[in-house]
Amino acid sequence: MKFQVMASAGVLFLVSAAAFAQDSKAPQGASNNKGEQASQGPFSTYNKIFYARMKTILVSSAEKMPEENYNFKPTESVRSYGQIVGHLADAQYNFCSMALGETNPGLKIEETKTTKADLVAALKGALAYCDKAYDGMTDASGTQTVKLFGMDMPKFGVLNINNAHDMEHYGNLVTYMRLKNIVPPTSEPASGGGTAEKVGDGASDE
């Protein structure tokens, strides 16, 4: 079931990608050097651009929710807002350590961090760790296989699933923010007027 969820989110990843690729601004963490991008290859460059956009969205979401709402749950059977932020931080280490060929540090952020300040800092630290995986990936190294969900998967697939997983849980965060009358990052007015581009997160963001 978990893999099916990831696969479905991966479809959203592909559908949403064109909007990100058209962004005229170089995303945080993405290279402005065309020669460097060309040496990495189109697939790794695209993967990196998408991740950079998701990274900005996740940090903004973590920062926008007030401290008093970090324990908020729409129902008791789901994670609190803070637990989702912690889960996302843990997932960065999980997926990106696989892509890097390193041992997951297993920080258990979701289980050990509770305050907004600690969770935001932990998420930023996890994303900084993932930067290494996306920045160092090339089209050649991305085809190397690792074990994920009990199957052989190219490193590209691992990083794609990380992006899809980020999108999946951003959909949760959107719902929580809307319930607290907070405008999600992807629905904020763009700096030049109009509305920022939407992310296909599987949840209503209108």
C-alpha positions in Angstrom: 0.0 0.0 0.0 2.8 2.4 0.8 4.4 1.8 -2.5 1.1 2.4 -4.3 0.7 5.7 -2.5 4.2 6.7 -3.6 3.5 5.6 -7.2 0.3 7.7 -7.3 2.2 10.7 -6.0 4.8 10.1 -8.6 2.2 10.6 -11.3 1.4 14.0 -9.7 5.1 14.7 -9.7 5.3 14.3 -13.5 2.1 16.3 -14.1 3.2 19.2 -12.0 6.7 19.3 -13.3 6.1 21.5 -16.3 5.0 24.4 -14.1 8.2 24.2 -12.1 10.5 24.0 -15.1 9.0 27.3 -16.4 9.9 29.2 -13.3 12.1 32.0 -14.5 13.9 32.3 -11.2 16.6 29.9 -10.3 15.3 27.9 -7.3 17.2 27.8 -4.1 19.8 25.0 -4.3 19.6 24.9 -8.1 22.6 25.8 -10.2 22.6 28.9 -12.5 25.6 27.5 -14.4 24.3 26.0 -17.7 27.5 24.1 -18.2 27.2 22.4 -14.8 23.6 21.5 -15.5 24.5 20.0 -18.9 27.3 17.9 -17.3 24.8 16.6 -14.8 22.3 15.7 -17.5 18.7 16.7 -18.1 17.1 14.2 -15.8 19.2 15.0 -12.7 18.9 18.7 -13.4 15.1 18.5 -13.6 15.0 16.4 -10.5 17.0 19.0 -8.6 14.9 21.9 -9.8 11.7 20.1 -8.6 13.2 19.3 -5.2 14.4 22.9 -4.8 10.9 24.1 -5.2 9.4 21.6 -2.8 12.1 22.5 -0.3 11.0 26.1 -0.3 7.4 25.1 0.0 7.9 22.8 3.0 10.1 25.3 5.0 7.5 28.0 4.3 4.7 25.7 5.5 6.6 24.8 8.7 7.3 28.5 9.4 3.8 29.8 8.6 1.9 27.7 11.2 1.8 29.3 14.6 3.4 27.5 17.5 0.0 26.9 19.2 -1.3 25.0 16.2 1.6 22.5 16.0 -0.4 20.1 18.1 -3.5 20.5 15.9 -5.1 17.3 14.5 -8.3 17.4 12.4 -9.1 14.0 14.0 -7.3 11.9 16.7 -6.4 9.2 14.2 -4.0 11.3 12.2 -0.6 13.0 12.9 -0.5 16.5 14.3 0.9 19.3 12.2 4.2 19.1 14.1 4.3 15.4 13.6 4.0 15.8 9.9 6.8 18.3 9.8 8.9 15.8 11.9 7.9 12.9 9.6 9.0 14.9 6.5 12.3 15.6 8.1 12.9 11.9 8.9 11.9 11.0 5.4 14.6 13.3 3.9 17.3 11.3 5.8 15.7 8.0 4.8 15.5 8.6 1.1 18.5 10.7 0.6 20.8 8.4 2.6 19.9 5.7 0.2 20.7 7.8 -2.8 24.0 8.8 -1.2 24.9 5.3 -0.3 25.1 6.2 3.4 23.6 4.9 6.6 20.4 6.7 7.7 21.3 8.6 10.8 17.9 7.6 12.2 17.3 10.8 14.2 13.6 9.9 14.9 12.7 13.6 14.7 8.9 12.9 14.7 9.2 11.1 18.0 11.7 13.4 19.8 10.9 17.0 18.7 7.8 18.8 19.7 8.3 22.6 19.6 8.0 24.6 16.4 11.5 26.0 16.7 13.0 22.5 17.1 11.0 21.0 14.2 11.6 23.9 11.8 15.4 23.6 12.6 15.3 19.8 12.2 13.5 20.1 8.8 16.0 22.6 7.5 18.8 20.3 8.7 17.3 17.3 6.9 16.8 19.3 3.7 20.4 20.5 3.9 21.4 16.8 4.1 19.3 16.0 1.0 20.9 18.9 -0.9 24.0 16.7 -1.1 22.1 13.9 -2.8 20.4 16.1 -5.4 23.4 18.3 -6.0 25.8 15.4 -6.5 23.5 13.3 -8.7 24.2 12.9 -12.5 22.3 11.1 -15.1 24.9 8.4 -15.0 25.0 7.9 -11.2 21.2 8.2 -11.1 20.8 4.8 -12.9 22.7 2.9 -10.1 20.3 0.7 -8.2 19.6 0.5 -4.5 17.1 -1.5 -2.4 13.8 0.4 -1.6 10.6 -1.3 -0.5 12.2 -4.6 -1.1 13.0 -4.0 -4.8 15.9 -2.8 -6.9 15.3 0.9 -7.8 17.5 3.4 -9.6 18.7 6.3 -7.4 16.6 8.6 -9.7 13.6 6.7 -8.5 14.5 7.1 -4.9 14.8 10.9 -5.3 11.6 11.1 -7.3 9.8 9.2 -4.6 11.2 11.7 -2.0 9.8 14.5 -4.1 6.4 12.7 -4.4 6.4 12.0 -0.6 7.0 15.7 0.0 4.1 16.5 -2.2 1.8 14.0 -0.5 2.4 15.4 2.9 2.3 19.0 1.7 -1.3 18.1 0.8 -1.9 17.3 4.5 -0.3 20.5 5.6 -2.5 22.5 3.2 -5.6 21.0 4.7 -4.4 21.8 8.3 -3.6 25.3 7.3 -6.9 25.9 5.6 -8.7 24.6 8.7 -6.9 27.3 10.7 -7.6 30.0 8.1 -4.0 30.2 7.0 -3.2 30.6 3.3 -0.8 27.9 2.1 2.5 29.0 0.4 1.3 27.9 -3.1 -1.8 30.0 -2.8 -0.1 33.2 -1.8 -0.2 36.1 -4.2 2.9 36.1 -6.4 5.3 39.1 -5.9 4.5 40.4 -9.4 0.7 40.1 -9.0 -1.6 37.1 -9.6 -1.3 33.9 -7.7 1.7 31.6 -7.1 1.7 28.4 -9.1 -0.2 25.5 -7.5 1.4 22.1 -6.6 -0.6 19.0 -7.4 -0.8 17.8 -3.8 -3.9 15.7 -4.0 -5.8 18.0 -1.7 -8.0 20.9 -2.4 -6.1 24.2 -2.2 -8.8 26.5 -3.6 
